[in-house]
Amino acid sequence: MAVGWANDDSVSQQIQNTIDDEISRVRSATSCGESALYCDECGEPIPEARRRAIKGVRFCIQCQQSLEQLTQRQALFNRRASKDSQLR
């Protein structure tokens, strides 16, 4: 049963949109190509073992962790909330 402005399938649409957003984010963050010798963020050398393990790596471990923490915080915010859920 729909309440307010929401459609009957609005919850499943919202869930699917959230999943699609996360898949797009992960695909865009996937590295490809040749690994960098030096971190794009801080300029420190990237260890050879990391470059061999991760194809197309661009950041050192510390900078990668900082980037992932930032994107984790941003991912927790639901940007596609329905009007109905905002009114509650």
trRosetta pair geometry for C-beta under 8 A, 3 or more apart (Angstrom, degrees):
i j d omega theta_ij theta_ji phi_ij phi_ji
1 8 7.2 -24 -105 -116 6 89
2 6 5.4 -165 -154 90 88 74
2 7 6.0 -58 -108 -161 129 19
2 8 5.1 -80 -56 -69 97 60
2 10 7.5 93 -123 -5 93 118
3 6 6.0 15 60 43 63 113
3 84 6.0 110 90 -151 87 133
4 83 7.0 -145 137 105 125 95
4 84 4.3 152 72 -112 132 94
4 87 6.2 168 -128 49 161 148
5 82 7.6 -171 87 167 96 101
5 83 4.8 -1 63 77 136 128
5 84 5.7 -155 53 -58 75 88
6 10 4.0 -95 -167 10 98 162
6 11 7.9 46 180 -39 135 70
6 82 5.3 53 -100 158 104 148
6 83 7.2 -163 -61 60 75 80
6 84 3.8 -39 -36 -16 115 149
6 85 7.9 78 -74 -27 134 74
7 10 4.6 136 52 -52 73 90
7 13 7.3 49 61 1 121 141
9 12 4.9 -49 -174 46 85 112
9 13 5.7 93 124 -28 86 98
10 13 5.5 -56 -145 39 33 114
10 14 6.2 36 156 -23 67 105
10 82 5.2 53 171 -97 127 156
10 84 6.8 83 114 26 162 134
11 14 5.8 -53 -149 34 29 111
11 15 6.5 29 153 -17 63 105
12 15 5.6 -50 -145 37 35 113
12 16 6.2 35 155 -18 66 106
13 16 5.7 -56 -146 39 30 110
13 17 6.2 32 155 -20 65 107
14 17 5.7 -52 -145 36 30 112
14 18 6.4 32 154 -20 62 105
14 80 6.1 170 -141 116 78 107
14 81 7.3 39 -140 -123 130 34
14 82 5.9 -82 -74 -35 130 103
14 85 7.9 71 -108 -12 165 144
15 18 5.8 -55 -151 34 30 112
15 19 6.5 30 152 -17 64 106
16 19 5.6 -54 -148 37 33 113
16 20 6.2 35 153 -20 66 107
17 20 5.6 -53 -144 38 31 113
17 21 6.3 36 155 -22 64 104
17 80 4.8 -133 120 145 137 167
18 21 5.7 -51 -149 33 30 114
18 22 6.6 26 154 -16 63 106
18 78 7.1 -37 -99 -130 118 91
18 80 6.5 -149 -67 50 74 128
19 22 5.9 -58 -150 37 30 109
19 23 6.4 30 153 -19 66 106
20 23 5.7 -53 -146 36 31 111
20 24 6.3 32 155 -18 64 106
21 24 5.8 -58 -151 37 29 111
21 25 6.4 30 152 -21 64 107
21 79 7.7 156 -131 50 163 111
21 80 7.2 -164 -36 -17 144 133
22 25 5.5 -51 -147 34 33 114
22 26 6.4 30 156 -17 66 105
22 75 7.0 68 -104 -147 94 121
23 26 5.9 -56 -147 37 30 108
23 27 6.2 29 156 -18 65 109
24 27 5.8 -56 -144 38 29 110
24 28 6.3 24 159 -16 64 109
25 28 6.1 -61 -149 38 27 106
25 29 6.3 17 156 -13 64 114
25 71 7.3 151 177 -171 129 125
25 75 7.3 174 106 -96 175 112
26 29 5.8 -64 -146 42 30 107
26 30 6.6 48 152 -44 64 95
27 30 5.7 -37 -153 4 33 118
29 71 7.7 37 -88 -123 149 171
31 35 7.8 46 158 -98 139 73
31 54 6.4 62 55 158 143 98
31 55 6.2 174 105 98 103 62
31 56 3.2 177 154 99 97 108
31 57 5.8 41 177 -75 175 35
31 58 6.4 -170 -115 -12 122 94
32 55 6.6 12 -124 124 41 107
32 56 4.6 42 40 -58 4 161
33 55 7.7 139 54 157 30 88
33 56 4.7 85 54 -108 65 107
34 56 6.8 70 59 -99 14 61
35 46 6.8 -129 162 98 111 147
35 50 7.9 162 -164 113 146 76
35 51 3.9 156 115 -148 158 91
35 54 7.1 108 -101 91 124 74
35 55 6.8 -123 -54 -157 97 32
35 56 5.8 -131 -78 -92 61 9
35 57 4.6 18 -133 43 106 80
35 58 7.6 -143 -150 -63 59 44
36 39 7.1 124 104 -93 130 18
36 40 6.2 143 1 -48 177 87
36 46 6.1 96 90 3 79 141
36 51 7.9 -137 61 -110 41 110
36 57 6.7 -109 33 99 79 65
36 58 5.1 68 3 -128 128 52
37 45 6.6 -38 158 -138 75 77
37 46 6.4 -168 180 36 24 95
37 51 7.6 4 -102 -88 46 149
38 43 5.4 -1 168 -160 122 47
38 44 6.7 165 -155 82 79 22
38 45 5.7 -53 -101 -98 71 44
38 46 6.5 -176 -109 -8 15 86
39 42 4.8 10 94 49 136 78
39 43 5.9 -58 65 -5 86 12
39 44 5.0 21 12 50 124 72
39 45 7.7 -22 -12 27 84 3
39 46 5.9 132 -60 -61 71 93
39 58 7.5 83 -147 146 49 52
39 59 5.3 48 -145 -146 92 46
39 60 4.1 -49 -77 -17 132 93
39 63 5.4 126 -168 15 133 148
40 58 4.7 -3 -9 166 126 99
40 59 6.1 -63 36 -79 91 70
40 63 7.8 -176 60 131 70 156
41 59 5.6 31 2 -124 115 100
41 60 7.5 -112 51 24 105 87
41 63 4.0 160 54 -147 144 146
41 66 8.0 173 160 64 167 128
41 67 7.8 -143 -62 -52 151 116
42 60 6.4 -54 47 23 117 126
42 62 7.4 3 1 80 152 114
42 63 5.6 -155 -6 -62 108 128
44 60 5.1 1 76 -48 113 154
45 60 7.8 80 89 -90 32 117
46 50 5.5 -109 172 80 92 125
46 51 5.6 107 117 -58 115 99
46 57 6.1 166 -176 112 152 120
46 59 7.6 124 -96 117 121 17
46 60 5.5 -148 -99 -89 74 69
47 50 4.6 90 67 5 88 104
47 51 7.1 -159 96 -6 46 87
48 51 5.6 -57 -148 38 36 112
48 52 6.3 32 156 -17 69 105
49 52 5.9 -57 -148 38 30 108
49 53 6.1 26 155 -19 65 112
50 53 5.7 -58 -141 39 29 110
50 54 6.1 -20 175 24 68 107
50 57 5.9 -129 143 114 94 174
50 60 7.7 84 94 -138 169 51
50 61 6.8 -127 -104 -56 148 93
51 54 7.2 -75 -130 58 19 74
51 57 5.7 -130 -108 45 53 123
53 57 8.0 41 72 -41 75 139
54 57 4.2 80 95 -63 112 112
57 64 8.0 -42 -158 -75 100 138
59 63 4.2 -127 -171 94 111 112
59 64 4.3 148 99 -62 122 81
59 67 6.5 -116 -84 -2 179 141
60 63 5.1 83 53 17 77 103
60 64 6.8 -144 91 -8 34 93
61 64 5.7 -60 -145 38 27 112
61 65 6.3 29 157 -21 64 105
62 65 5.9 -54 -151 33 29 111
62 66 6.6 28 152 -17 63 106
63 66 5.6 -52 -149 36 35 113
63 67 6.3 37 153 -20 66 106
64 67 5.7 -54 -147 37 31 113
64 68 6.3 30 155 -18 65 107
65 68 5.8 -56 -146 38 30 110
65 69 6.4 32 155 -20 64 105
66 69 5.8 -54 -149 34 30 111
66 70 6.5 30 153 -18 63 106
67 70 5.8 -57 -152 35 31 112
67 71 6.4 22 155 -11 66 107
68 71 5.9 -56 -143 42 33 106
68 72 6.1 41 154 -28 65 105
69 72 5.5 -51 -146 31 30 116
69 73 6.7 30 155 -18 63 102
70 73 6.0 -55 -154 33 30 108
70 74 6.6 24 152 -13 64 109
71 74 5.5 -56 -146 41 37 111
71 75 6.1 42 154 -27 68 106
72 75 5.8 -55 -147 32 28 112
72 76 7.0 35 154 -28 60 100
73 76 6.0 -51 -159 20 33 114
73 77 7.9 29 149 -17 59 99
74 77 6.2 -55 -167 25 42 109
78 81 4.9 86 118 -56 114 93
81 85 4.9 -113 -175 79 99 123
81 86 5.6 113 123 -56 122 93
82 85 4.8 93 58 7 83 98
82 86 7.1 -148 95 -5 46 88
83 86 5.6 -60 -152 37 35 113
83 87 6.5 33 153 -23 68 106
84 87 6.0 -60 -154 31 30 109
84 88 7.2 36 152 -30 62 100
85 88 5.9 -45 -156 16 39 115
